[in-house]
Amino acid sequence: MSKPSEQPGLPNALFEVATLLAMLAAIGAIFLYVPDDALQGPVQRIFYVHLAMWLSTTYPAFAVFGVASMLYLWTREPQWDRLGHAAAELGLLFCTLGLATGSIWAKPAWNVWWTWDARLTFSMILWMIYAAYLLLRTLVQNEDLARLLSAIFSASGLAVSYLTYKAVYWWRSIHPAVIVTREGSSGLPDPRMQITLVVTLIAFFLLFLWLMRVRVHTARLQEEAEELRATIVRA
């Protein structure tokens, strides 16, 4: 039986407070501090959340998922599968939110909810890959086989994650390369916009880390409960 999970302590509480303060700072900056965009007006404010959904949460989640899956294939240690599974769940969540906020922004900006732009297409493929991964974990009854197949399946997700990020640079696209344009200049001319973007990216990254800790801890508690239940049944 595995070692019982440790109880959250002072460092965890401080991390939660820091995450909360960062999120409040991001919300305040988006709604009260940053100016309206000269061309798009107030609707451009959703950009800060939309970009954070990808750069601070979705991409890191899928990176953790891929690395953890490879480590599981190498070591067969269940903690790597636990970490990868949690990252995939969060990645799918934030990928969904990223697609949703992108569609909300696209309607006033492009006058369409969706278009088969290169980055948008790869984003949808990425969403389907990780939805299929979680479905695979549900359908395969043998836990060891589910872990193995899921870890192998993660390679396709890593490849599509990279293509999603680079699509705007490699193919003609209506999707903007916002932080650095093709000409090499900043896509955010006002310093307040740049500050708001940095604050929002940090806030959502801290949120991602906090959710990862909570989800991994919950998964470990579930495994301990299953082990305890199995021990009671055998007794």
N, C-alpha and C positions, 0 to 999 in steps of 0.2 A: 504494500500500500504506500502511496506517495506521502511525502511530508506535508502536514497541514499547512494551508496557506497562512502567511503572516497577516496580521491585522494592519490596516492603514495607520500610519503614524504622522508625526508633525511634518516631515518633508512632503508627504502627500497632501496634507491640508494646505501647506504654503503653495504648492503647485496649483491646487484648485483655486485658491484666492488669486494667484497671478493670472491664471487663465480667465477668471471672471473679470478682473480689472482690465485685462487686455481686450476682451470682447466689448466691454462697456466703452473703452477708449475708441475702438474701431467704429462702434455704432454712433458715438458722438461725433467723430470725425466725418463720417459719411453724411450724416443728416444736418450737422451744425457748422462744421468747419470748412469743408471743401467747397469751392465755388461751382456753379453750374458750368457745364461745358458750353463753349461759345456757339457750337453748331447744334448739338443734340439737346441742350437744356438740362433740366433736372433728371430726365430719364437715364442720363449717362451714369448717375450715381450707382446703379445696379452693377456697373462694370467692376467695381472694387470687390463686391461679394462674388461675382461670377468668376473673376480671375483667381481669387483665393480658393474657390471650390476646386480649381484644377491644380494650381501651383503648390498650394499649402496643404492640400488634403488628398485629392485623387491620385496625383502622381506619386507622392510619398507613400501612400497606402499600397499602391500596386508595386512600387519598388521593394517595400518591406515584404510584401507577399511573395514576390519572385525570389528574393534572397532567402527568405525563410523556407520556401519550398525546396530550393536547391540544397540547403543545409539539411533538411529532413531526408532527402534522397541520399545524401552522403552519410548521415549519422543514424537515421531511423529513430531519432529522439523525439518523443511526442511533444515536447515543448515547442519545437520548431513548427510542427504542424499546427499547434494551438495558436502560435503567433501568426502564421500565414493565413489561417482561417479567419481570425479576427480582422486582419488587414484587408482581406478580400471583402468581408462584409462591409467594412467602413468605406472601402474603395467604391463598391457598388452604390452605397448610399450617397456619397458625395459626387460620384459621376452622374447619378440621377439628378441631383440638385444642380450640378453644373449645366447639364443639358436643359433643365427647366429654366434656370435664370438666363441662359443664352437665348432661348426662344423668346422669353419676355423682352429681352433687349433687342432681339432681331426684328421684332414687329415694327417698332417705331423707327429703327435705324435703316432696315432694308425693305420694310413693308411686306415681309413674309415671316411666318412663324418658323419655317424650316426651309432649307435649300440644300441640295446635295453637293455642298462645298467639300473639298478634300478633308479638311480637319473635322468638319461635322460628321462626315461619313465614317471616318476612322473612329471618332468618339462613339458613334452608335455601335460600331462593330465591337469596340472595347466593352461597352455596356453589356452586349449580348454574350461576350466571352465569359465575363465574370458572373453574369446571371446563370449561364450554363454550368459554371464551376460550382456554384452553390446548389444548383439543382442536382448535380452529380453527387454531391455530398449527402443529399437527402435520399436519393434513390438507391444508392449502393448500400446494402445492409451490412456487409462485412466491413468493419471499421478500418482494419489494416489495408484492405484493398482500396477503400475509398480514399484513404490518406495517400496511398501510392499513386493512384490514377490522377488525383487532384494535383499532386505535386508535379507530375509529368505535364499535365494540362496547362500549368502556369506559364510554360515557356511561350506559348502563343500570345498570352496576355502581355508579357513583357515586350515582345516584338511590336505588338500593336500600340502599346503605350508610347514607345519611342517614335513610331510612325505618326501617331496623333500629335505629338509635340513638334515634330519637324515638318509636318505637312505644309504649314503656312509658309515655310521657307523654300521647300522643294518644288511645290506646284503652284500654278496660278490660283489665287484664292481671293475671295471677297472678305475673308476673315482677317482682321488686322493683326499684325505683329506689334503688340501694343507697347511693351516695355522698350524695345529697341526696334526701330523701323528698318526697312531694307536699306535706307540711306545712312543708317548708323546713328541717327539722332533719337532723342527721347520722344515717345509718343504722348507724354504728359508735360505740356509746356509750363504749367503753373507749379511752383514749388509746393504749394498746399496739396495739390493732387498727388505729387510724388510722396509726400509725407503720409497722406492718408492711405496710399497704396501699401507702403511699407508697414504701417501700423496694422492694417487689415490682414496682410499676409502673415505677420507674426501672430496675431490673435487667433487666426484660424489654424495655424500650425500648432499652437499650444492646445487648442481645442481638440485637434486630431490626436496629439500625444495623450491627452487626458482620456479621451474615449478609448484609445488603444489599451491603456492601462486598465481601465474599468472592464473592457470586454475580455481581455486575457485573464484577469482575475476571476471574472464570472465563469469563464470556460474551465478554469482549474477547479473552482468550487463544484461545478457540475460533474467533472470527472471524479472528484473525491466522493461526491454523493453516490455516483454509480458504483464505485469500488466498495463503499460501505454497504450499499444495498446488496451487492453480490456476496459480500462476506456474511451478511445476515442470512441470506437465502441458503448459503452452503452450511451455515451452522444449524 
